[in-house]
Amino acid sequence: MARTGCPAELRRKVRMLTELDINTEEIKAKVLSYEEDWISRATAFPFYTLGRSAYLDGKKASYFDSEVMNTELCASFSGLYAKVLAALSDQLGEGVYMTEDLACPGFHIFRSAPQMTNMAGDWHYDYPHITLGIQAKDVSSFTVAIALPASGGGMDYLDDKGNECHIPYIEGGMLVHSGATRHRISGLKEYTRGEYRITLQGHLIRRAGKMEVFW
């Protein structure tokens, strides 16, 4: 499939918010300081998460035992969460709140490795509420790029004709999308020793009339 520019129908579904006023270097340093709490998610390449997620853990008891990690993340990354909630609230024109009973937004962490130049993420859709068995409305997903390789990073989409569309990330920028268009993590373009790809990941849902973020 040839990679194309982002077609009009996808631009309507995907919205890159104005760059958030956050200190990405400080946030990256905090994420790295929690290395002993990272959860390894692959054996073939160095992929980790800081926090639990519905798509990886939603069918496990460990997902619903996230209170301790939620408390730790909210304490350490309170400024980042506040900026994210404020930006989402501004865009939606209503209050957006942190979850109280699900895993809070957490981090994807990829440490650069030579083999990653020959791979990308799996094509998928985001249906976290279905995985968790939650009745919800207005479901969407968001990503905040914290650290990117020098060669860049982003997300790939497939349009209605199967053409690949690339949307680049910017450090400190937040991408919001419906999750209902087939997408994947873009592959590493060039290997450089010691680099990281770190993103904050989360979802939005409406429950009992209130918009909440979780992962």
C-alpha positions as CSV (number, residue, x, y, z in Angstrom):
1,M,0.0,0.0,0.0
2,A,1.3,3.4,-0.9
3,R,1.6,6.0,1.8
4,T,-0.5,9.1,1.1
5,G,-1.4,12.4,2.6
6,C,-4.2,12.4,5.1
7,P,-7.5,12.3,3.0
8,A,-10.4,14.6,3.9
9,E,-12.6,11.9,5.5
10,L,-9.8,11.1,8.0
11,R,-9.0,14.8,8.7
12,R,-12.6,15.1,9.9
13,K,-12.1,12.2,12.3
14,V,-8.6,13.0,13.5
15,R,-7.8,16.3,15.3
16,M,-4.3,17.5,16.3
17,L,-4.8,19.9,19.2
18,T,-2.5,22.9,19.6
19,E,0.7,21.9,21.3
20,L,0.2,21.5,25.1
21,D,2.2,23.8,27.4
22,I,4.1,21.0,29.0
23,N,7.8,20.3,29.8
24,T,8.3,17.2,27.8
25,E,11.9,16.7,29.0
26,E,10.8,16.8,32.7
27,I,8.0,14.3,32.0
28,K,10.4,12.0,30.1
29,A,12.8,12.0,33.0
30,K,10.0,11.1,35.4
31,V,8.8,8.2,33.2
32,L,12.4,6.9,33.0
33,S,12.7,7.2,36.8
34,Y,9.9,4.6,37.1
35,E,11.7,2.0,35.0
36,E,11.4,-0.6,37.7
37,D,7.6,-0.3,37.4
38,W,7.5,-0.6,33.6
39,I,5.5,-3.7,32.4
40,S,7.2,-5.5,29.6
41,R,4.8,-6.1,26.7
42,A,6.9,-7.8,24.1
43,T,9.8,-10.3,23.8
44,A,11.0,-9.5,20.3
45,F,11.6,-5.8,20.9
46,P,11.8,-3.4,23.9
47,F,8.2,-2.3,24.5
48,Y,6.8,-1.4,27.9
49,T,3.9,0.4,29.6
50,L,3.8,2.5,32.7
51,G,0.3,1.7,33.9
52,R,-2.4,-0.8,32.9
53,S,-4.5,-0.6,29.7
54,A,-7.8,-2.0,28.6
55,Y,-6.4,-3.5,25.4
56,L,-3.6,-5.3,27.1
57,D,-5.0,-6.0,30.6
58,G,-8.8,-5.5,30.4
59,K,-9.6,-9.2,30.6
60,K,-7.3,-9.7,33.6
61,A,-7.9,-9.2,37.3
62,S,-4.7,-7.0,37.4
63,Y,-6.5,-4.3,35.4
64,F,-9.1,-3.7,38.1
65,D,-6.3,-3.7,40.8
66,S,-4.9,-0.4,39.5
67,E,-5.6,1.8,42.5
68,V,-2.0,1.9,43.8
69,M,-0.6,2.8,40.4
70,N,-3.3,5.3,39.7
71,T,-2.5,7.1,42.9
72,E,1.2,7.1,42.0
73,L,0.7,8.3,38.5
74,C,-1.8,11.0,39.5
75,A,0.7,12.3,42.1
76,S,3.7,12.3,39.8
77,F,2.1,13.5,36.6
78,S,-0.6,15.8,38.0
79,G,0.5,18.7,35.9
80,L,0.4,16.7,32.7
81,Y,-3.1,15.3,33.5
82,A,-4.4,18.8,34.3
83,K,-3.2,20.1,30.9
84,V,-4.7,17.2,29.1
85,L,-8.1,17.5,30.9
86,A,-8.2,21.2,30.3
87,A,-7.4,20.9,26.6
88,L,-10.0,18.2,26.1
89,S,-12.6,20.2,28.1
90,D,-11.8,23.2,25.9
91,Q,-12.2,21.3,22.7
92,L,-15.4,19.5,23.7
93,G,-17.0,22.5,25.4
94,E,-17.7,20.6,28.6
95,G,-15.9,19.3,31.7
96,V,-13.7,16.2,31.3
97,Y,-12.7,14.2,34.4
98,M,-10.2,11.6,35.5
99,T,-11.6,8.1,36.0
100,E,-12.4,6.9,39.5
101,D,-12.7,3.2,38.9
102,L,-10.6,2.3,35.8
103,A,-6.9,2.5,35.0
104,C,-5.9,6.1,34.4
105,P,-4.1,7.2,31.2
106,G,-0.6,5.7,31.1
107,F,2.5,5.6,29.0
108,H,3.7,3.6,26.0
109,I,7.5,3.3,26.1
110,F,9.6,2.0,23.3
111,R,13.4,1.9,23.7
112,S,15.1,2.1,20.3
113,A,16.4,-1.1,18.8
114,P,17.8,-2.0,15.3
115,Q,15.1,-4.5,14.6
116,M,12.3,-1.9,15.1
117,T,13.2,-0.3,11.7
118,N,11.6,-3.3,10.0
119,M,8.3,-3.3,11.9
120,A,5.3,-1.2,12.9
121,G,2.4,-1.7,15.2
122,D,-0.5,-4.1,14.5
123,W,-3.4,-2.6,12.6
124,H,-6.4,-2.3,15.0
125,Y,-9.4,-0.4,16.2
126,D,-10.0,1.0,19.7
127,Y,-12.9,-0.5,21.5
128,P,-11.8,-0.4,25.2
129,H,-15.3,0.0,26.6
130,I,-16.3,-3.3,24.8
131,T,-13.2,-5.1,26.2
132,L,-14.2,-3.9,29.7
133,G,-17.9,-4.6,29.3
134,I,-18.8,-0.9,29.8
135,Q,-21.9,0.7,28.5
136,A,-20.6,4.0,27.2
137,K,-21.1,6.7,24.6
138,D,-18.9,9.2,22.7
139,V,-15.8,7.0,22.9
140,S,-12.6,8.3,21.5
141,S,-8.8,8.0,22.0
142,F,-5.9,10.4,22.5
143,T,-2.2,10.3,22.4
144,V,0.3,12.9,23.8
145,A,3.8,12.6,22.4
146,I,6.3,13.1,25.2
147,A,9.6,11.9,23.5
148,L,10.2,11.0,19.8
149,P,13.2,9.6,17.9
150,A,15.1,12.2,15.9
151,S,13.7,10.5,12.8
152,G,10.1,11.2,14.0
153,G,7.1,9.2,15.0
154,G,3.4,9.1,14.5
155,M,0.3,7.1,13.6
156,D,-0.7,5.4,10.4
157,Y,-4.3,5.1,9.2
158,L,-6.0,3.2,6.3
159,D,-8.5,5.2,4.2
160,D,-11.7,3.6,2.7
161,K,-9.6,2.4,-0.3
162,G,-6.9,0.8,1.8
163,N,-4.3,3.5,1.2
164,E,-2.0,4.2,4.1
165,C,-2.1,7.7,5.6
166,H,0.6,8.9,8.0
167,I,0.0,11.5,10.7
168,P,3.2,12.7,12.3
169,Y,3.4,13.5,16.0
170,I,5.0,16.5,17.6
171,E,6.5,16.4,21.1
172,G,4.0,18.1,23.4
173,G,1.2,17.7,20.9
174,M,-2.0,15.7,21.5
175,L,-3.8,13.7,18.8
176,V,-7.5,12.9,19.4
177,H,-9.3,10.4,17.1
178,S,-12.4,8.2,17.2
179,G,-10.6,5.0,17.3
180,A,-13.0,3.6,14.8
181,T,-10.7,4.0,11.8
182,R,-8.1,1.2,11.4
183,H,-4.8,2.5,12.6
184,R,-1.4,1.5,14.0
185,I,1.8,2.9,15.5
186,S,4.2,4.0,12.8
187,G,7.4,2.1,12.5
188,L,10.8,3.5,13.4
189,K,12.4,5.2,10.4
190,E,16.0,5.2,11.6
191,Y,17.8,3.5,14.5
192,T,19.8,5.7,16.8
193,R,21.2,4.2,20.0
194,G,19.7,5.5,23.3
195,E,16.5,7.0,21.9
196,Y,13.0,6.6,23.2
197,R,9.4,6.9,21.9
198,I,7.3,7.8,24.9
199,T,3.6,8.7,24.6
200,L,0.8,9.2,27.1
201,Q,-2.2,7.1,26.0
202,G,-5.8,7.3,27.0
203,H,-9.5,7.1,26.0
204,L,-12.6,9.3,26.5
205,I,-16.0,7.9,27.4
206,R,-19.3,9.3,28.5
207,R,-20.8,7.5,31.5
208,A,-23.9,8.7,33.4
209,G,-23.7,11.9,31.3
210,K,-20.1,12.7,32.4
211,M,-17.0,12.6,30.1
212,E,-14.1,10.7,31.7
213,V,-10.6,9.7,30.7
214,F,-9.1,6.3,31.3
215,W,-6.8,3.7,29.7
